Amino acid sequence: MAVSVTYRWIHRVWYEGAASGLLLLPLSGLYWLILRLRKLLYRYGILSASKAEVPVIVVGNITAGGTGKTPTVIWLVSELRSKGYTPGIVSRGYGGRKSGSSMRVDIYSDAAVVGDEPVLLARRGCCPVVVDANRVRAASMLVDDGVDVIVADDGLQHLQLERDFEICVIDGSRGLGNLRLLPSGPLREMPQRLKSVDQILINGEGDFPDSISFELLASDANRLNGSLARPLQEFSGTTVHAVAGIGNPSRFFDLLRLHNIQIIEHSFPDHTVLTEADLNFSDPFEVFMTEKDAVKLNRNLPDKFWFVPVELSMDPAMSSALIEKIELCLQGCGEMR
């Protein structure tokens, strides 16, 4: 209950203009000073950035919370593979308890150790994944593994690793909220930062110059134990428990409602390590969750537990133009190295 109340309050402050958020403005001012100092330290060489031996593409955002960044990374590495590249993914591994060193992630890795998103990226990305808070060190391990392009998951603010192409993903339904920095607003950086990225992608619809829109679509629900997959339309008219421990739970809930599924909402903070006990509700309804939540659970669960994978869908003309733009950058980087 406390989690739900906190989430609703943050949403009112960040996206509905609740006046109570003004109490946090002094902390946002302190956050701004830290941002400025950090950038100045890099600008004048007091802190140094390192360049990887292969091109680096950063996929990130300037807001806290979910924007569709992970499905974008999965889509991007798939597109790169189709063009003949050998991509690898570097991630901080938020939420994991790994040691202070680089760690390779595979489909059997423990999400409690390496983080939920890296395990999902390893399962769906079909490419090498390395986690480390020190992304420079992680990038070096990927180069040793033979990749020729690195995709940095959520690395827009990680200035230690130089990048050749930046993609910023924005949630079209939320936009930039109240345009204030953390914690009185959702911004990790000021809106002017968008002018310096190479491409803005909008999850849904949004009014940002030179942006490209995409959708996250779902067609099936899969049992966690792997015994069955069913089209979501077969659940139309039924009631299910909908569990989401992601940055924007309402997006998952709305996706289910699009299929005329009646839901009982259960929101958890992003990266919450769920257990079966969290999902034992006192009724016979099926339990639906995001794929990101599913990787944190034992697959040997009863048939009533399902996860819903999503796929990124983009206009083919826009997709081709973006990949061509990235390829031109990669080719130019190769000539410079």
WOKASUL-V329646 format. One record per residue. N is the residue number from 1. RES is the residue in one letter. SS is DSSP state (H for helix, E for strand, C for the rest). OMEGA is omega in whole degrees, -180 to 180 (NA if undefined). D_FIRST is the distance of its C-alpha to the first C-alpha in whole Angstrom. Layout:
n=N res=RES ss=SS omega=OMEGA d_first=D_FIRST
n=N res=RES ss=SS omega=OMEGA d_first=D_FIRST
This chain:
n=1 res=M ss=C omega=-180 d_first=0
n=2 res=A ss=H omega=179 d_first=4
n=3 res=V ss=H omega=-179 d_first=5
n=4 res=S ss=H omega=-180 d_first=5
n=5 res=V ss=H omega=179 d_first=6
n=6 res=T ss=H omega=180 d_first=9
n=7 res=Y ss=H omega=-179 d_first=10
n=8 res=R ss=H omega=180 d_first=11
n=9 res=W ss=H omega=179 d_first=12
n=10 res=I ss=H omega=180 d_first=14
n=11 res=H ss=H omega=179 d_first=15
n=12 res=R ss=H omega=-179 d_first=17
n=13 res=V ss=H omega=-173 d_first=19
n=14 res=W ss=H omega=-170 d_first=20
n=15 res=Y ss=H omega=-180 d_first=21
n=16 res=E ss=H omega=174 d_first=21
n=17 res=G ss=C omega=179 d_first=23
n=18 res=A ss=C omega=-174 d_first=20
n=19 res=A ss=H omega=-179 d_first=23
n=20 res=S ss=H omega=179 d_first=20
n=21 res=G ss=H omega=179 d_first=21
n=22 res=L ss=H omega=178 d_first=24
n=23 res=L ss=H omega=-177 d_first=23
n=24 res=L ss=H omega=-177 d_first=23
n=25 res=L ss=H omega=178 d_first=26
n=26 res=P ss=H omega=178 d_first=28
n=27 res=L ss=H omega=176 d_first=26
n=28 res=S ss=H omega=176 d_first=27
n=29 res=G ss=H omega=177 d_first=31
n=30 res=L ss=H omega=178 d_first=31
n=31 res=Y ss=H omega=179 d_first=29
n=32 res=W ss=H omega=179 d_first=32
n=33 res=L ss=H omega=178 d_first=35
n=34 res=I ss=H omega=177 d_first=33
n=35 res=L ss=H omega=-179 d_first=34
n=36 res=R ss=H omega=-180 d_first=37
n=37 res=L ss=H omega=-179 d_first=38
n=38 res=R ss=H omega=180 d_first=37
n=39 res=K ss=H omega=177 d_first=39
n=40 res=L ss=H omega=178 d_first=42
n=41 res=L ss=H omega=177 d_first=42
n=42 res=Y ss=H omega=-177 d_first=43
n=43 res=R ss=H omega=-176 d_first=45
n=44 res=Y ss=C omega=172 d_first=47
n=45 res=G ss=C omega=177 d_first=47
n=46 res=I ss=C omega=167 d_first=46
n=47 res=L ss=C omega=-175 d_first=43
n=48 res=S ss=C omega=175 d_first=44
n=49 res=A ss=C omega=-179 d_first=43
n=50 res=S ss=E omega=-179 d_first=44
n=51 res=K ss=C omega=178 d_first=46
n=52 res=A ss=C omega=-179 d_first=45
n=53 res=E ss=C omega=177 d_first=48
n=54 res=V ss=C omega=-180 d_first=47
n=55 res=P ss=E omega=-180 d_first=45
n=56 res=V ss=E omega=174 d_first=42
n=57 res=I ss=E omega=179 d_first=39
n=58 res=V ss=E omega=173 d_first=36
n=59 res=V ss=E omega=-177 d_first=33
n=60 res=G ss=E omega=178 d_first=30
n=61 res=N ss=C omega=177 d_first=29
n=62 res=I ss=C omega=177 d_first=29
n=63 res=T ss=E omega=172 d_first=25
n=64 res=A ss=C omega=179 d_first=22
n=65 res=G ss=C omega=-175 d_first=20
n=66 res=G ss=C omega=176 d_first=21
n=67 res=T ss=C omega=-174 d_first=24
n=68 res=G ss=C omega=-176 d_first=26
n=69 res=K ss=H omega=-177 d_first=28
n=70 res=T ss=H omega=175 d_first=28
n=71 res=P ss=H omega=177 d_first=29
n=72 res=T ss=H omega=178 d_first=32
n=73 res=V ss=H omega=179 d_first=33
n=74 res=I ss=H omega=178 d_first=33
n=75 res=W ss=H omega=-175 d_first=35
n=76 res=L ss=H omega=-179 d_first=37
n=77 res=V ss=H omega=175 d_first=38
n=78 res=S ss=H omega=178 d_first=39
n=79 res=E ss=H omega=180 d_first=42
n=80 res=L ss=H omega=178 d_first=43
n=81 res=R ss=H omega=-179 d_first=44
n=82 res=S ss=H omega=179 d_first=46
n=83 res=K ss=C omega=176 d_first=48
n=84 res=G ss=C omega=179 d_first=49
n=85 res=Y ss=C omega=175 d_first=47
n=86 res=T ss=C omega=-175 d_first=45
n=87 res=P ss=E omega=171 d_first=42
n=88 res=G ss=E omega=-176 d_first=40
n=89 res=I ss=E omega=173 d_first=36
n=90 res=V ss=E omega=-178 d_first=35
n=91 res=S ss=E omega=177 d_first=31
n=92 res=R ss=C omega=-179 d_first=30
n=93 res=G ss=C omega=-176 d_first=27
n=94 res=Y ss=C omega=178 d_first=24
n=95 res=G ss=C omega=179 d_first=22
n=96 res=G ss=C omega=-179 d_first=25
n=97 res=R ss=C omega=-179 d_first=26
n=98 res=K ss=C omega=179 d_first=30
n=99 res=S ss=C omega=-177 d_first=33
n=100 res=G ss=C omega=178 d_first=34
n=101 res=S ss=C omega=179 d_first=36
n=102 res=S ss=C omega=-179 d_first=37
n=103 res=M ss=E omega=176 d_first=36
n=104 res=R ss=E omega=-179 d_first=37
n=105 res=V ss=E omega=174 d_first=34
n=106 res=D ss=C omega=-174 d_first=35
n=107 res=I ss=C omega=-179 d_first=33
n=108 res=Y ss=C omega=-178 d_first=33
n=109 res=S ss=C omega=180 d_first=31
n=110 res=D ss=C omega=-179 d_first=28
n=111 res=A ss=H omega=179 d_first=25
n=112 res=A ss=H omega=-179 d_first=24
n=113 res=V ss=H omega=-173 d_first=27
n=114 res=V ss=H omega=-178 d_first=28
n=115 res=G ss=C omega=-176 d_first=25
n=116 res=D ss=H omega=-177 d_first=23
n=117 res=E ss=H omega=178 d_first=25
n=118 res=P ss=H omega=178 d_first=29
n=119 res=V ss=H omega=177 d_first=29
n=120 res=L ss=H omega=179 d_first=28
n=121 res=L ss=H omega=179 d_first=31
n=122 res=A ss=H omega=-178 d_first=33
n=123 res=R ss=H omega=-175 d_first=32
n=124 res=R ss=H omega=-176 d_first=33
n=125 res=G ss=H omega=179 d_first=35
n=126 res=C ss=C omega=178 d_first=38
n=127 res=C ss=C omega=179 d_first=39
n=128 res=P ss=E omega=177 d_first=39
n=129 res=V ss=E omega=178 d_first=36
n=130 res=V ss=E omega=177 d_first=35
n=131 res=V ss=E omega=177 d_first=33
n=132 res=D ss=C omega=174 d_first=33
n=133 res=A ss=C omega=174 d_first=32
n=134 res=N ss=C omega=-175 d_first=36
n=135 res=R ss=H omega=177 d_first=36
n=136 res=V ss=H omega=179 d_first=40
n=137 res=R ss=H omega=179 d_first=40
n=138 res=A ss=H omega=179 d_first=38
n=139 res=A ss=H omega=179 d_first=41
n=140 res=S ss=H omega=178 d_first=44
n=141 res=M ss=H omega=178 d_first=42
n=142 res=L ss=H omega=177 d_first=42
n=143 res=V ss=H omega=178 d_first=46
n=144 res=D ss=H omega=179 d_first=47
n=145 res=D ss=C omega=173 d_first=45
n=146 res=G ss=C omega=179 d_first=47
n=147 res=V ss=C omega=178 d_first=45
n=148 res=D ss=C omega=172 d_first=47
n=149 res=V ss=E omega=-178 d_first=44
n=150 res=I ss=E omega=173 d_first=41
n=151 res=V ss=E omega=-180 d_first=37
n=152 res=A ss=E omega=180 d_first=35
n=153 res=D ss=E omega=178 d_first=31
n=154 res=D ss=C omega=-178 d_first=29
n=155 res=G ss=C omega=-175 d_first=32
n=156 res=L ss=C omega=-179 d_first=33
n=157 res=Q ss=C omega=-178 d_first=32
n=158 res=H ss=C omega=-171 d_first=34
n=159 res=L ss=C omega=-178 d_first=37
n=160 res=Q ss=C omega=179 d_first=39
n=161 res=L ss=E omega=178 d_first=40
n=162 res=E ss=C omega=-178 d_first=42
n=163 res=R ss=C omega=-179 d_first=41
n=164 res=D ss=C omega=-179 d_first=44
n=165 res=F ss=E omega=-179 d_first=42
n=166 res=E ss=E omega=174 d_first=38
n=167 res=I ss=E omega=177 d_first=36
n=168 res=C ss=E omega=-179 d_first=33
n=169 res=V ss=E omega=-178 d_first=30
n=170 res=I ss=E omega=175 d_first=29
n=171 res=D ss=E omega=-176 d_first=26
n=172 res=G ss=C omega=-178 d_first=28
n=173 res=S ss=C omega=-178 d_first=25
n=174 res=R ss=C omega=-177 d_first=24
n=175 res=G ss=C omega=179 d_first=27
n=176 res=L ss=C omega=176 d_first=27
n=177 res=G ss=C omega=-177 d_first=24
n=178 res=N ss=C omega=177 d_first=25
n=179 res=L ss=C omega=177 d_first=28
n=180 res=R ss=C omega=178 d_first=27
n=181 res=L ss=E omega=174 d_first=27
n=182 res=L ss=C omega=-2 d_first=24
n=183 res=P ss=C omega=-179 d_first=22
n=184 res=S ss=C omega=176 d_first=22
n=185 res=G ss=C omega=-175 d_first=23
n=186 res=P ss=C omega=-170 d_first=22
n=187 res=L ss=E omega=171 d_first=26
n=188 res=R ss=C omega=178 d_first=27
n=189 res=E ss=C omega=179 d_first=31
n=190 res=M ss=C omega=-178 d_first=32
n=191 res=P ss=H omega=180 d_first=33
n=192 res=Q ss=H omega=-180 d_first=37
n=193 res=R ss=H omega=-179 d_first=36
n=194 res=L ss=H omega=-179 d_first=36
n=195 res=K ss=H omega=-175 d_first=40
n=196 res=S ss=H omega=179 d_first=41
n=197 res=V ss=C omega=-177 d_first=39
n=198 res=D ss=C omega=180 d_first=41
n=199 res=Q ss=E omega=173 d_first=39
n=200 res=I ss=E omega=174 d_first=36
n=201 res=L ss=E omega=-178 d_first=34
n=202 res=I ss=E omega=175 d_first=32
n=203 res=N ss=E omega=-174 d_first=29
n=204 res=G ss=C omega=180 d_first=30
n=205 res=E ss=C omega=179 d_first=32
n=206 res=G ss=C omega=-177 d_first=32
n=207 res=D ss=C omega=177 d_first=35
n=208 res=F ss=C omega=-176 d_first=36
n=209 res=P ss=C omega=174 d_first=40
n=210 res=D ss=C omega=180 d_first=41
n=211 res=S ss=E omega=176 d_first=38
n=212 res=I ss=E omega=-179 d_first=38
n=213 res=S ss=E omega=173 d_first=35
n=214 res=F ss=E omega=177 d_first=33
n=215 res=E ss=E omega=170 d_first=31
n=216 res=L ss=E omega=-175 d_first=29
n=217 res=L ss=E omega=177 d_first=30
n=218 res=A ss=C omega=179 d_first=29
n=219 res=S ss=C omega=-175 d_first=31
n=220 res=D ss=E omega=167 d_first=30
n=221 res=A ss=E omega=-178 d_first=27
n=222 res=N ss=E omega=174 d_first=28
n=223 res=R ss=E omega=179 d_first=27
n=224 res=L ss=C omega=-179 d_first=26
n=225 res=N ss=C omega=175 d_first=29
n=226 res=G ss=C omega=-174 d_first=31
n=227 res=S ss=C omega=-175 d_first=33
n=228 res=L ss=C omega=169 d_first=33
n=229 res=A ss=E omega=-179 d_first=32
n=230 res=R ss=E omega=175 d_first=32
n=231 res=P ss=E omega=-180 d_first=32
n=232 res=L ss=H omega=-178 d_first=29
n=233 res=Q ss=H omega=178 d_first=31
n=234 res=E ss=H omega=177 d_first=31
n=235 res=F ss=H omega=-180 d_first=28
n=236 res=S ss=C omega=179 d_first=28
n=237 res=G ss=C omega=180 d_first=27
n=238 res=T ss=C omega=177 d_first=25
n=239 res=T ss=E omega=180 d_first=21
n=240 res=V ss=E omega=168 d_first=19
n=241 res=H ss=E omega=179 d_first=16
n=242 res=A ss=E omega=-176 d_first=16
n=243 res=V ss=E omega=-180 d_first=14
n=244 res=A ss=E omega=173 d_first=14
n=245 res=G ss=C omega=-177 d_first=14
n=246 res=I ss=C omega=-175 d_first=17
n=247 res=G ss=C omega=-179 d_first=17
n=248 res=N ss=C omega=-177 d_first=17
n=249 res=P ss=H omega=-176 d_first=15
n=250 res=S ss=H omega=179 d_first=16
n=251 res=R ss=H omega=177 d_first=20
n=252 res=F ss=H omega=180 d_first=19
n=253 res=F ss=H omega=180 d_first=18
n=254 res=D ss=H omega=179 d_first=21
n=255 res=L ss=H omega=179 d_first=23
n=256 res=L ss=H omega=180 d_first=22
n=257 res=R ss=H omega=177 d_first=23
n=258 res=L ss=H omega=179 d_first=26
n=259 res=H ss=C omega=177 d_first=27
n=260 res=N ss=C omega=176 d_first=26
n=261 res=I ss=C omega=177 d_first=23
n=262 res=Q ss=E omega=-173 d_first=21
n=263 res=I ss=E omega=169 d_first=17
n=264 res=I ss=E omega=-171 d_first=14
n=265 res=E ss=E omega=174 d_first=12
n=266 res=H ss=E omega=-179 d_first=10
n=267 res=S ss=E omega=175 d_first=10
n=268 res=F ss=C omega=177 d_first=10
n=269 res=P ss=C omega=179 d_first=12
n=270 res=D ss=C omega=178 d_first=16
n=271 res=H ss=C omega=176 d_first=17
n=272 res=T ss=C omega=176 d_first=15
n=273 res=V ss=C omega=-178 d_first=17
n=274 res=L ss=C omega=174 d_first=16
n=275 res=T ss=C omega=179 d_first=17
n=276 res=E ss=H omega=180 d_first=18
n=277 res=A ss=H omega=179 d_first=16
n=278 res=D ss=H omega=-171 d_first=13
n=279 res=L ss=H omega=178 d_first=15
n=280 res=N ss=C omega=-179 d_first=16
n=281 res=F ss=C omega=-172 d_first=15
n=282 res=S ss=C omega=176 d_first=17
n=283 res=D ss=C omega=-175 d_first=19
n=284 res=P ss=C omega=-175 d_first=22
n=285 res=F ss=C omega=175 d_first=21
n=286 res=E ss=E omega=-180 d_first=21
n=287 res=V ss=E omega=179 d_first=19
n=288 res=F ss=E omega=179 d_first=20
n=289 res=M ss=E omega=176 d_first=19
n=290 res=T ss=E omega=177 d_first=20
n=291 res=E ss=H omega=178 d_first=23
n=292 res=K ss=H omega=176 d_first=22
n=293 res=D ss=H omega=-176 d_first=19
n=294 res=A ss=H omega=-177 d_first=22
n=295 res=V ss=C omega=-179 d_first=24
n=296 res=K ss=C omega=-175 d_first=22
n=297 res=L ss=C omega=174 d_first=22
n=298 res=N ss=C omega=-180 d_first=25
n=299 res=R ss=C omega=-179 d_first=27
n=300 res=N ss=C omega=-177 d_first=28
n=301 res=L ss=C omega=179 d_first=25
n=302 res=P ss=C omega=-175 d_first=26
n=303 res=D ss=C omega=-174 d_first=27
n=304 res=K ss=C omega=-179 d_first=24
n=305 res=F ss=E omega=-176 d_first=22
n=306 res=W ss=E omega=169 d_first=23
n=307 res=F ss=E omega=-175 d_first=23
n=308 res=V ss=E omega=177 d_first=25
n=309 res=P ss=C omega=178 d_first=27
n=310 res=V ss=C omega=178 d_first=28
n=311 res=E ss=E omega=177 d_first=31
n=312 res=L ss=E omega=178 d_first=32
n=313 res=S ss=E omega=-178 d_first=35
n=314 res=M ss=E omega=176 d_first=37
n=315 res=D ss=C omega=-176 d_first=40
n=316 res=P ss=H omega=-180 d_first=43
n=317 res=A ss=H omega=179 d_first=45
n=318 res=M ss=H omega=179 d_first=43
n=319 res=S ss=H omega=-180 d_first=42
n=320 res=S ss=H omega=180 d_first=45
n=321 res=A ss=H omega=180 d_first=46
n=322 res=L ss=H omega=-180 d_first=43
n=323 res=I ss=H omega=177 d_first=44
n=324 res=E ss=H omega=178 d_first=48
n=325 res=K ss=H omega=179 d_first=47
n=326 res=I ss=H omega=-180 d_first=45
n=327 res=E ss=H omega=177 d_first=48
n=328 res=L ss=H omega=177 d_first=50
n=329 res=C ss=H omega=-179 d_first=48
n=330 res=L ss=H omega=180 d_first=48
n=331 res=Q ss=H omega=178 d_first=52
n=332 res=G ss=H omega=178 d_first=53
n=333 res=C ss=H omega=-180 d_first=51
n=334 res=G ss=H omega=-180 d_first=53
n=335 res=E ss=H omega=-178 d_first=56
n=336 res=M ss=H omega=-177 d_first=55
n=337 res=R ss=C omega=NA d_first=54
